[in-house]
């Protein structure tokens, strides 16, 4: 991909898949949330990325909405007690947050790369 044309949607989708926003081949992370220094395929540096707390805020935003809807439907439509409701909602929120966090971070890095933010 050339430097003069960076499309936002494909870059963000590649980041969502935890791949390099430039080529879509190399891994974006070396560990769970540790961003690789550069892409192993195309050499794109990821040093300028500044996702900071953004992925955590968006993950919390989404998961709180899911938890709210779950609580509403579980209280209104089931006969589960408060302990079982809290355990089920807590388990779903924990699992969903752990699954969603690296994907949202990748999406934000893809967006930063596409818009040439922070020195990309």
Residue pairs with C-beta under 8 A, 6 or more apart in sequence:
1 22
1 23
6 113
6 114
6 115
6 116
7 114
8 111
8 114
8 115
10 24
11 21
11 22
11 110
11 111
11 113
11 114
12 21
12 107
12 110
12 111
12 114
13 110
14 20
14 21
14 24
14 106
14 110
15 21
15 28
15 106
15 107
15 108
15 109
15 110
15 111
15 113
16 103
16 106
16 107
16 110
17 24
17 103
17 106
18 27
18 28
18 29
18 102
18 103
18 106
19 25
19 26
19 27
19 28
19 106
20 26
20 27
20 28
20 39
20 41
20 42
20 44
21 28
21 44
21 109
21 110
21 113
21 114
22 39
22 42
22 44
22 113
23 39
23 41
23 42
23 44
25 39
25 41
25 42
26 36
26 39
26 40
26 41
26 42
26 44
27 36
27 39
27 40
28 35
28 36
28 39
28 46
28 106
28 109
29 35
29 36
29 102
29 106
30 36
32 102
33 101
33 102
33 105
35 46
35 49
35 51
35 105
35 109
36 46
37 45
37 46
37 47
38 44
38 45
38 46
38 47
39 46
44 113
46 109
48 112
48 117
48 118
48 119
48 120
49 109
49 112
49 113
49 118
49 120
50 112
50 117
50 118
51 105
51 108
51 109
51 112
54 104
54 105
54 108
55 101
55 102
55 104
55 105
55 108
56 101
58 104
58 108
59 97
59 100
59 101
59 104
60 97
62 96
62 100
63 93
63 96
63 97
63 100
66 92
66 93
66 96
67 89
67 92
67 93
70 88
70 89
70 92
71 85
71 89
74 80
74 85
74 88
74 89
75 85
78 85
80 88
111 117
112 118
112 120
113 120
